[in-house]
Amino acid sequence: MYASKVDPSATRRAIDGDAGLAGLDAAVRRVLPPALYHYLAGASDDEATHARNLRAFGDYAFLPKVLVDVSQRSLSASLFGVERNLPFGIAPMGFSRLIAPDGDIALARAATDAGIPFILSGASLTRMEEVRAAGATSWFQAYVPGEAGRIAALVDRVEAAGFDTLVITADTAVHPKHERAARHGFRSPVKPSLGLAWQGLSHPGWLRRVLLRDRLAALKFRFENMDAGQGPPVFSATLTRDIGRRDALSWHHVDAVRRRWKGKLVIKGIMTAEDAATAAQAGVDGIIVSNHGGRQLDCAASSLTALERIVERRPPLTLMYDGGIRRGADVLKTLKLGADFVFVGRPMLMAAAIGGQRGVADAIALLAQEIDIALALLGIGRLAGLARVELLRDRGASS
Ligand SMILES: Cc1cc2nc3c(=O)[nH]c(=O)nc-3n(C[C@H](O)[C@H](O)[C@H](O)COP(=O)(O)O)c2cc1C
């Protein structure tokens, strides 16, 4: 039983807060230079979609069952035929290595220890081969350019590195405007300036643990996994980041990847039942219902609303979810609404920024503990028992 391994006091120490995963926000704000904090915590434009993601869970409430023997509990969930200790994993996040000490490796190792999947981002700054060697993580998220030659070479590299699950992020045809991050000096690649230098100097913990680590090696960080070869540097006064013809990406390219990639293929960023059905027809093994944490289209519905619609015409593939999950009960509501598995973004990287690998382990343990408590209080011992409890659309729950 996973919950027995939970050490809530360590979690509290690491996250220095008392509000569950949402409490990480205030703690990480103190740790990170503002440009990085606002890039991590923020979303696009007015951040309305991100707010909708967070709020959506409040519109649902369970009717718990009582006087049920729940002394034997398990949080395990099956994903692509593999039994996982917990029903959640860690979503892909770019720039992790600049935000947290050895960020990609810390996330990979903590996920491996907890027996959950971690998806390495295509915008990561650690070579995928290195991350693969550091943990048992085997999911890679690609930012696939709409150019056939580049696709084949990237797919071959991912396969050679030993990943078995390829996630194509589909909701990034163009770069959105992250206005809050930009206001605080964040852009990609990062353009060195006096203002940013001051932000670094006034956050000595981050400076020491991330930037000065390995004798300023961080200043040479590059986008390592955008393509078959090395990408552009993160710090550059002149470069623009070449994201390829991402605006030309279409289902034809998904077909091309499907023909070449032998492992599990997942599309991330699906929001409609029609696209979910097309994915199933294209031979895709699973989708992640996601609006990119509100970081792309800022007038998109919440991911939870999209999930509900997709479930109405349930496609024959594995249905995963991300967006706004901050409590154990959020995980259970999402599973009850029809998802097979969920992913958590910001809180995990915030935990890494605060406490490194240990911080991520604490955040995972905290969420596991909350799921365990909610499960017991709902009167069910296993996730399969969710079929027997009622979830109501209860707008009063959020007021
Ligand atoms: C800092 C940051 C970087 C991200 N980078 C990527 C990325 O490289 N690829 C991707 O598919 N999604 C990326 N995302 C989106 C997440 O994978 C995920 O969809 C989102 O964070 C889920 O919402 P949540 O943060 O509310 O849990 C990023 C999110 C954040 C916060």
The ligand as a MOL file (V3000), in Angstrom:
LIG
                    3D

  0  0  0     0  0            999 V3000
M  V30 BEGIN CTAB
M  V30 COUNTS 31 33 0 0 0
M  V30 BEGIN ATOM
M  V30 1 C 6.9080 25.6230 -17.0660 0
M  V30 2 C 6.0850 24.7660 -17.9760 0
M  V30 3 C 6.6420 24.2560 -19.1230 0
M  V30 4 C 5.8930 23.4340 -19.9610 0
M  V30 5 N 6.5030 22.8890 -21.0540 0
M  V30 6 C 5.8140 21.9900 -21.8080 0
M  V30 7 C 6.4700 21.2920 -22.8480 0
M  V30 8 O 7.6630 21.4550 -23.0770 0
M  V30 9 N 5.7250 20.4170 -23.5710 0
M  V30 10 C 4.3990 20.1820 -23.3410 0
M  V30 11 O 3.7730 19.3750 -24.0240 0
M  V30 12 N 3.7680 20.8220 -22.3230 0
M  V30 13 C 4.4390 21.7010 -21.5610 0
M  V30 14 N 3.8150 22.3140 -20.5190 0
M  V30 15 C 2.4020 21.9710 -20.2070 0
M  V30 16 C 2.3240 20.7770 -19.2490 0
M  V30 17 O 2.8170 19.6060 -19.8310 0
M  V30 18 C 0.8820 20.4980 -18.7980 0
M  V30 19 O 0.0590 20.3860 -19.9260 0
M  V30 20 C 0.3170 21.5700 -17.8600 0
M  V30 21 O 1.3320 22.1090 -17.0370 0
M  V30 22 C -0.7630 20.9290 -16.9840 0
M  V30 23 O -1.3740 21.8730 -16.1730 0
M  V30 24 P -0.9810 22.0900 -14.6200 0
M  V30 25 O 0.3210 22.7940 -14.6150 0
M  V30 26 O -2.1080 22.9400 -14.1370 0
M  V30 27 O -0.9240 20.7260 -13.9630 0
M  V30 28 C 4.5400 23.1480 -19.6610 0
M  V30 29 C 3.9800 23.6740 -18.4960 0
M  V30 30 C 4.7350 24.4600 -17.6530 0
M  V30 31 C 4.1100 24.9780 -16.3900 0
M  V30 END ATOM
M  V30 BEGIN BOND
M  V30 1 1 1 2
M  V30 2 1 2 3
M  V30 3 2 2 30
M  V30 4 2 3 4
M  V30 5 1 4 5
M  V30 6 1 4 28
M  V30 7 2 5 6
M  V30 8 1 6 7
M  V30 9 1 6 13
M  V30 10 2 7 8
M  V30 11 1 7 9
M  V30 12 1 9 10
M  V30 13 2 10 11
M  V30 14 1 10 12
M  V30 15 2 12 13
M  V30 16 1 13 14
M  V30 17 1 14 15
M  V30 18 1 14 28
M  V30 19 1 15 16
M  V30 20 1 16 17
M  V30 21 1 16 18
M  V30 22 1 18 19
M  V30 23 1 18 20
M  V30 24 1 20 21
M  V30 25 1 20 22
M  V30 26 1 22 23
M  V30 27 1 23 24
M  V30 28 2 24 25
M  V30 29 1 24 26
M  V30 30 1 24 27
M  V30 31 2 28 29
M  V30 32 1 29 30
M  V30 33 1 30 31
M  V30 END BOND
M  V30 END CTAB
M  END
